[in-house]
Every structure is written in structure tokens, then in C-alpha cells.
């Protein structure tokens, strides 16, 4: 049982509940309020004892654990404000879909999925991995997949001619390494090793990093970026800082506007068209799922004349060589 005592004018508590020693501050000078607080604390710990951790886990606690694990936080604030101290066990699929609609009433299904359902599900399932609650599956809203046109080397070259050194290098970096823009903008000079031609890319979707190769043209582009103390390699603090400069460079170059993420699409498509097998391409670009790599990022070449290449393959070349070789007499 918890007992109240004063330290100065502020009430504190100490004692044992459900076999656990507890002590802390009620952060109030009002004894009645303090008494209600320790009653809630006692109830909470007895529930934990008899019903398990899922009986007391709140969404805000689960979100704090998720943040502490270094998980992506881009869309979390609005979701945390929505659920606050709601118990995770009371949050079901229907409630989460309603949350997505409430937060983004005018948005399309894809936006609701990306900015509400996916991060909310990730927070709950992260807590479930620690056996604090049950895993949850959520039906996504219907959405039309928009095919992003990938970067090509020609597009990147044209873009760089009309962009600042750091912005041009950023486009080339995303194209060559497959990095997301958020990952690229986090790169520090200490992450680069020009001697071994490598860079450590800290992933935003999972709390780990990967090592990527730096081809010669990319090293040259990186070397031309001015080093400013306390700033990352590409100088921009976040994607919003470079939107305007990006659009300006596109207009000056007279090329089709592409998003930052088109660089990752460009990496995947160029890797496959260069003869790199899907498993290796997925590994090089930091994809854990080959299926996701192929279904989302690999883009077909819409050219019906490609079948002409059937007649200029190593197999057909061998056939030509055999045909030209005189037949041996028996």
C-alpha cells in the first residue's frame, strides 16, 4: 500500500504495490488530489499484476517506446495527439480507420494509409514485439497506385547543370545509392570514406544502417560541396529546405519534374536494366523484400520493338558462328 508524505509543500508517495516498491512525486500541494493519484497508481499496478501489461499500456507509452527505438517519426505527432492515453487494448481496426478519416477528412486513401494507418500500426506492433500487447492487422483504404517515373542518368546530368553543387550531388547520390531523401539529408561528413569509396547510410524506416559504394563521378560531386561546420553533407536540414531550389533547377533545365523518391525508383530500374539480378539489386539499395523491390520500384520499358534483341543475344551469336563453320566430312 502506498503512503503519502510531504517534502516541503509537495506531496510524495512510497510503498509496495503488487510486490513492487514504488516511490515518486504527486507534483501537487493539494492532499486530496495526491490521494486520488496514488489510488490510480495502485489500481494500475494491480491490473498489471492480474491482467498483464496489456491492461495498462497506453498509446502514448507505446509511442514513446517506438520513438526511443529510433523509429521514423515523420507522421507520429498528430496520431499521438489523437490517441493520447487511450489504452492500446481498446484500439481496434475500426477505430484506427476512423482515426485516419478524422485526421485527413479530405485526403485520398493512399495518404490515409501512409500518414495514419501505417505509423499507428507500427507503434502498436512494436509494443507487441515486446509482448506488451497483441499484434494488430488493419485493412488499408483502397488507393490507386501512381507509377513514379524513375530518374535516368541523362535526367540527372541535365538537372545538375542547372543546380547548385549540393543539390546536384544530392540528386546523383539518390540515383546511385538508392537512398531516400531523408536518408541522404542525414549523411554527415564522418559517414563518408573517400579512400574506400563508401558511405554509411542511416536508414529511416528501420533503426540500422547500410554501406553503399561511391562511384568516381559521385565522389567528384561530393568533393565540390562546401563544408560548413555543424551542417550535414548536402547542407539542407530537411526536404522542405530544398523544394524551391529543386523546382527552380528543373525549370531551368527544361526537364520533366520528378520527385525526390524518383531517385530510388531510378536506382532500382537502372540496376535491373544494367543486368544486376533482383536479389543483388534489392540488397544494394537496402530493400529487405525482393518482392517489394520488384513490384514497386522496377519499371517496365514500354517498347514493343525490344523483341528485336532476341536476334542479338549470346545464344543467337553462337548460332551464327556455328552456321558459318564448315561441316566436317564423315
C-alpha positions as MATLAB code, in Angstrom:
seq = 'XXXXXXXXXXXXXXXXXXXXXXXXXXXXXXXXXXXXXXXXXXXXXXXXXXXXXXXXXXXXXXXXXXXXXXXXXXXXXXXXXXXXXXXXXXXXXXXXXXXXXXXXXXXXXXXXXXXXXXXXXXXXXXXXXXXXXXXXXXXXXXXXXXXXXXXXXXXXXXXXXXXXXXXXXXXXXXXXXXXXXXXXXXXXXXXXXXXXXXXXXXXXXXXXXXXXXXXXXXXXXXXXXXXXXXXXXXXXXXXXXXXXXXXXXXXXXXXXXXXXXXXXXXXXXXXXXXXXXXXXXXXXXXXXXXXXXXXXXXXXXXXXXXXXXXXXXXXXXXXXXXXXXXXXXX';
ca = [
       0.000    0.000    0.000;
       1.225    3.492   -0.807;
       1.581    6.169    1.847;
       1.585    9.922    1.357;
       4.180   12.212    2.873;
       5.220   15.819    2.327;
       8.558   17.111    1.189;
       8.265   20.812    1.681;
       4.747   21.638    0.465;
       4.638   18.984   -2.280;
       3.101   15.544   -1.590;
       5.051   12.378   -2.423;
       4.278    8.667   -2.144;
       6.150    5.480   -1.288;
       5.307    1.887   -0.504;
       4.744   -1.540   -2.072;
       2.015   -2.492   -4.540;
       1.656   -5.978   -6.095;
       5.148   -6.845   -4.891;
       6.798   -3.758   -6.411;
       8.498   -0.989   -4.452;
       7.253    2.400   -5.647;
       8.078    5.987   -4.820;
       7.582    9.307   -6.548;
       6.144   12.805   -6.520;
       2.464   13.675   -6.876;
       3.570   17.132   -8.090;
       0.792   18.825   -6.129;
       0.374   20.617   -2.817;
      -3.267   19.501   -2.556;
      -3.583   16.369   -0.373;
      -6.947   15.320   -1.856;
      -5.551   15.372   -5.387;
      -2.476   13.464   -4.221;
      -4.672   10.822   -2.583;
      -6.603   10.286   -5.830;
      -3.341    9.981   -7.712;
      -1.952    7.201   -5.518;
      -5.293    5.376   -5.718;
      -4.972    5.368   -9.522;
      -1.348    4.223   -9.279;
      -2.302    1.328   -7.012;
      -5.143    0.281   -9.324;
      -2.850    0.422  -12.337;
      -0.216   -1.839  -10.774;
      -2.750   -4.374   -9.503;
      -4.240   -4.540  -13.006;
      -0.761   -5.181  -14.380;
      -0.316   -7.955  -11.828;
      -3.590   -9.770  -12.539;
      -4.393   -8.906  -16.178;
      -0.928   -8.479  -17.680;
       0.819   -5.434  -19.222;
      -1.819   -5.033  -21.942;
      -4.299   -3.967  -19.277;
      -2.448   -0.722  -18.583;
      -0.419    0.054  -21.715;
      -1.451    3.424  -23.164;
      -0.870    4.566  -26.715;
       1.358    7.418  -25.510;
       3.572    4.901  -23.679;
       3.765    2.695  -26.777;
       4.645    5.751  -28.909;
       7.430    6.745  -26.510;
       8.903    3.253  -26.771;
       8.693    3.466  -30.563;
      10.494    6.815  -30.615;
      13.144    5.608  -28.164;
      13.916    2.722  -30.525;
      14.892    5.227  -33.226;
      11.932    4.505  -35.474;
      10.702    7.028  -38.095;
       8.716    9.865  -36.529;
       7.540   11.901  -39.524;
       3.768   11.375  -39.080;
       3.583   10.487  -35.395;
       2.681   13.814  -33.733;
      -0.928   14.015  -34.983;
      -1.553   10.344  -34.183;
      -0.165   10.726  -30.641;
      -2.348   13.776  -30.066;
      -5.374   11.823  -31.267;
      -4.983    8.771  -29.018;
      -3.111   10.320  -26.055;
      -3.627    7.985  -23.052;
      -6.146    5.629  -24.655;
      -5.398    2.007  -23.753;
      -3.856    0.124  -26.655;
      -6.085   -2.901  -25.949;
      -9.133   -0.732  -26.710;
      -7.804    0.464  -30.080;
      -9.109   -1.822  -32.830;
      -9.079   -1.826  -36.623;
     -12.303    0.155  -36.961;
     -11.131    2.815  -34.524;
      -7.853    3.231  -36.406;
      -9.622    3.603  -39.762;
     -11.896    6.219  -38.186;
      -8.816    7.995  -36.820;
      -7.387    8.155  -40.351;
     -10.589    9.749  -41.651;
     -10.789   12.183  -38.730;
      -7.191   13.307  -39.192;
      -7.328   13.500  -43.004;
     -11.007   14.072  -43.960;
     -10.259   15.295  -47.489;
      -7.302   13.028  -48.251;
      -7.253   10.103  -50.662;
      -6.857    6.531  -49.461;
      -3.128    6.405  -50.142;
      -2.493    9.418  -47.898;
      -4.604    7.996  -45.073;
      -2.737    4.704  -45.346;
       0.716    6.282  -45.397;
       0.243    9.027  -42.826;
      -2.178    7.443  -40.367;
      -2.709    3.696  -40.618;
       0.876    2.582  -41.275;
       2.541    4.565  -38.438;
      -0.258    3.748  -35.969;
       0.017    0.057  -36.751;
       3.807    0.243  -36.490;
       3.624    1.727  -32.968;
       1.239   -0.945  -31.689;
       3.098   -3.833  -33.299;
       6.416   -2.552  -31.955;
       4.961   -2.783  -28.446;
       3.569   -6.231  -29.329;
       7.070   -7.401  -30.262;
       7.976   -6.752  -26.606;
       4.927   -8.806  -25.536;
       3.169   -5.769  -24.058;
       0.038   -6.146  -26.198;
      -1.336   -8.111  -29.144;
      -0.298   -7.537  -32.756;
      -2.861   -5.822  -34.953;
      -3.751   -6.032  -38.639;
      -5.540   -3.147  -40.311;
      -7.348   -3.153  -43.644;
      -5.986   -0.349  -45.778;
      -8.085    2.116  -47.729;
      -8.368    1.484  -51.451;
      -5.903    3.517  -53.423;
      -4.706    3.789  -56.985;
      -1.024    3.195  -57.388;
       0.616    6.095  -59.159;
       3.587    4.933  -61.163;
       6.533    7.215  -60.459;
       8.782    7.825  -63.414;
      12.347    6.937  -62.452;
      15.464    9.070  -62.724;
      17.736    8.287  -65.642;
      21.388    9.198  -65.854;
      20.546   11.663  -68.629;
      17.929   13.355  -66.425;
      20.396   13.631  -63.534;
      23.079   15.117  -65.798;
      20.662   17.746  -67.150;
      19.461   18.559  -63.635;
      22.983   19.005  -62.265;
      23.884   21.504  -64.955;
      21.298   23.916  -63.544;
      21.504   23.089  -59.828;
      23.830   24.147  -57.018;
      26.735   21.769  -56.239;
      24.991   20.343  -53.176;
      21.607   19.923  -54.872;
      23.124   18.328  -57.966;
      25.171   15.986  -55.789;
      22.027   15.118  -53.814;
      20.197   14.013  -56.979;
      23.185   11.942  -58.107;
      23.577   10.430  -54.625;
      19.953    9.242  -54.504;
      20.208    7.841  -58.045;
      23.480    5.964  -57.433;
      22.848    4.660  -53.901;
      19.063    4.239  -53.859;
      18.851    6.365  -50.704;
      15.606    8.026  -49.694;
      15.841   11.816  -49.498;
      15.503   11.712  -45.697;
      18.418    9.248  -45.530;
      20.553   11.304  -47.902;
      19.979   14.534  -45.986;
      21.153   12.864  -42.766;
      24.562   11.941  -44.191;
      27.426   13.581  -42.286;
      30.998   14.011  -43.485;
      32.110   11.372  -40.971;
      29.857    8.879  -42.774;
      31.916    9.243  -45.951;
      35.163    7.391  -46.611;
      36.695    8.502  -49.888;
      39.607    6.055  -49.530;
      37.351    3.014  -49.526;
      34.739    4.758  -51.695;
      31.940    4.018  -49.231;
      29.231    5.830  -47.289;
      27.198    4.740  -44.292;
      23.525    5.419  -44.931;
      21.452    5.542  -41.776;
      18.048    4.109  -42.596;
      14.904    5.961  -41.573;
      12.451    3.088  -41.758;
      14.425    0.724  -39.535;
      16.975    1.562  -36.862;
      20.112    0.380  -38.645;
      22.449    1.473  -41.388;
      23.910    0.114  -44.597;
      27.109    0.686  -46.518;
      26.895    1.896  -50.120;
      29.555    2.285  -52.800;
      30.595    5.704  -54.118;
      31.444    5.609  -57.852;
      34.011    8.103  -59.159;
      31.532   10.697  -60.549;
      29.705   10.784  -57.209;
      32.945   11.269  -55.265;
      33.810   14.206  -57.537;
      30.348   15.727  -56.980;
      30.637   15.329  -53.200;
      34.112   16.878  -53.174;
      32.705   20.047  -54.761;
      30.246   20.661  -51.907;
      31.457   23.343  -49.465;
      31.928   22.043  -45.920;
      30.065   24.079  -43.329;
      30.599   23.346  -39.651;
      27.627   21.741  -37.960;
      25.816   21.098  -41.251;
      25.261   17.749  -42.994;
      26.966   16.933  -46.294;
      24.156   18.243  -48.510;
      23.664   21.328  -46.271;
      19.858   21.078  -46.224;
      18.292   20.284  -42.832;
      15.178   18.643  -44.292;
      13.343   18.103  -47.560;
      11.308   21.309  -47.160;
      14.519   23.351  -47.329;
      15.258   22.248  -50.885;
      11.819   22.037  -52.552;
      12.032   25.501  -54.111;
      15.623   25.088  -55.312;
      14.722   21.671  -56.740;
      11.800   23.048  -58.764;
      13.885   26.002  -59.956;
      16.632   23.696  -61.272;
      14.044   21.540  -63.065;
      12.510   24.579  -64.794;
      15.899   25.959  -65.825;
      16.916   22.584  -67.255;
      13.626   22.266  -69.153;
      13.180   18.683  -67.990;
      10.222   16.779  -66.580;
       9.654   17.383  -62.875;
      10.336   14.346  -60.736;
      10.060   13.861  -57.008;
      12.942   13.058  -54.691;
      11.708    9.473  -54.459;
      12.074    9.068  -58.214;
      15.774    8.702  -57.453;
      15.143    5.451  -55.577;
      12.962    4.263  -58.457;
      15.756    5.213  -60.832;
      18.288    3.185  -58.856;
      16.101    0.056  -58.970;
      15.240    0.337  -62.647;
      18.793    1.161  -63.754;
      20.227   -1.691  -61.676;
      17.913   -4.224  -63.331;
      18.471   -2.850  -66.831;
      22.229   -2.978  -66.227;
      21.977   -6.727  -65.744;
      22.073   -6.809  -61.936;
      19.821   -9.599  -60.670;
      16.825   -8.639  -58.455;
      18.258  -10.153  -55.265;
      21.512   -8.250  -55.608;
      19.731   -5.052  -56.649;
      17.466   -5.196  -53.595;
      20.494   -5.761  -51.348;
      22.466   -2.903  -52.897;
      19.579   -0.462  -52.414;
      18.688   -1.541  -48.888;
      15.409   -3.355  -49.634;
      14.656   -6.297  -47.374;
      11.886   -7.630  -49.600;
      12.731   -8.620  -53.169;
       9.012   -8.728  -53.920;
       8.548   -5.100  -52.813;
      11.632   -4.134  -54.815;
      10.228   -5.694  -57.980;
       6.545   -4.745  -57.608;
       7.031   -1.132  -56.522;
      10.340    0.057  -57.906;
      11.088   -1.952  -61.037;
       9.684   -0.168  -64.102;
       8.993   -1.831  -67.424;
      10.309   -0.446  -70.705;
       7.218    0.134  -72.835;
       8.750   -0.558  -76.229;
       7.273   -3.353  -78.354;
      10.373   -3.409  -80.594;
      12.526   -4.828  -77.798;
      11.936   -8.316  -79.186;
      14.448   -7.376  -81.902;
      17.095   -8.025  -79.248;
      16.226  -11.734  -79.381;
      18.347  -11.891  -82.506;
      21.456  -10.340  -80.998;
      21.969  -12.334  -77.822;
      24.925  -14.559  -76.910;
      22.787  -17.560  -77.871;
      21.963  -16.293  -81.354;
      25.574  -15.138  -81.821;
      26.719  -18.697  -81.117;
      24.188  -19.979  -83.617;
      25.589  -17.611  -86.278;
      29.122  -18.797  -85.536;
      28.079  -22.464  -85.847;
      26.251  -21.749  -89.094;
      29.399  -20.194  -90.610;
      31.620  -23.117  -89.554;
      32.054  -25.633  -92.406;
      30.585  -29.023  -91.616;
      33.152  -31.780  -91.103;
      33.005  -34.683  -93.501;
      32.454  -38.072  -92.019;
];
